[in-house]
Amino acid sequence: MSQGRKIYAVILIISCLTILASPCFGTIDLIGLGFGLPIGNPCLVSFVNTQGCIQELIASFLSLQVHLIGPQCCKAAMAIDDNCWPKIFPLNPLFPPEIKNYCATIIPLPSPLPPAIPY
């Protein structure tokens, strides 16, 4: 196994263990580097309430492949306020726009209402 794959495996294992342990400690550490956010944090509510979304985000982040995020997780991501993204991914400010762009292609935004016809 190459050195890069070993490092990737260790990071993936640490991230998975963090997810499993986080309810015990009251925080979620999305990227496994000590940046824990409280579970009740409004920035994480839609991710936490969506089954498997945290795992999809971590897998997507570690592999840099946003297409690993499913439609339900995309709906949750689209509900996240722009001010929350730097708190969720503090080390990679380019990843949240990638998620939002990808999710916009699979979850269409509601079309605006047509202009009202004057009487």
N, C-alpha and C positions, 0 to 999 in steps of 0.2 A: 504494500500500500504506500503511495507517495506521501510525502510530508504534507502537502496541501490537503489531501483527503483525510489524513489523520486529524489535522486541525479542524477541518469542517465537521468531522464526526464528533469531536469533543465539544465543539460549540453547539451542535445539534442536541447532544445528550444533555448538556447543561441547560439549554433552553427548555427542553421537555421536562426535565426535573423541576425547573423553576415553575412551570405551569402547574405541575402536580402539587407542588408544595405551597404555592401562593395562597390558596384559600386558608391554609393554616396560619399564615403570617399576615394576612390582610392586605397583601399587595400583589400586583401582577407585574412581572418583569418581562416585557415583550421580547427584548433582544438579548437577555441573559448577561448583561454587563453591569448589573447593579442599579439600574434606573427603575426602581419600583414605583408604581403608581397605585394609590389606594383603590381597592376594588370598587368602592362607592363613588369614585371619581366620575363626574359627568362625562368626561372625555371617553371613558371606556364602557359606559352603560350599554350602548347598542352592540358593541363587540361581545361583551360578556353575556348578553341576553340572546345571542345568536349561536346556536349549537355548532361547535367546531370552528368558529370564526377565528379565535385566538390562534389555534393550531395552523389554520390556513395562512394567517398573516405571518406567522413565524417561518413556516416553510417557504412562503413566497419571498420574505425578506432575506433569508439565508441563501436561497438559490438565485435571487434577483430575477425571478420569473413571476410576474404579476398574474399570469394566466392560471396560476394555481389557486387563485381566489375564486370561490363559487358565487353564484348569483345571490344567495341569501346574505353572504358576507359582504358582497358589493352593496346591497341595499343598506346594510349597517354602516359601511364606509361612507356612503353618500350622505348619511345623516350626521356625520361628524363635522363639527364646526372647524373652520380653517385655523382657529387659534389653538386647537387641541393637537393638531398633527405634530408640531415641534416637541410637545411633551411626550407623545407616544414614540416617536422615532427621533430622539435628539441627536443621534450621530449621523443620520442620513437625511438631510432636508430634501433631497431629490426623489426619495422613494414615495412620499405621499402624493405628489402630483402624478407619478406613474400609476399609482393605484386609482386615483380619481379619473384619469384619462381612460384607463382600461375599463373601469366600472361604468363609465358613461357610454361605452360602446355596447355593453351587454344589458344595462338597465337604462332604458331611455328616460330622459327627464320628461315630466309632464309638459305637454304643449301649453303655451300661454292661451288664455281665453281670447277669442276674437274680439275686436273692438265692438262696443255697443252701437247699435243702430239708433241714431237720433230719431225722435218722433216728430 
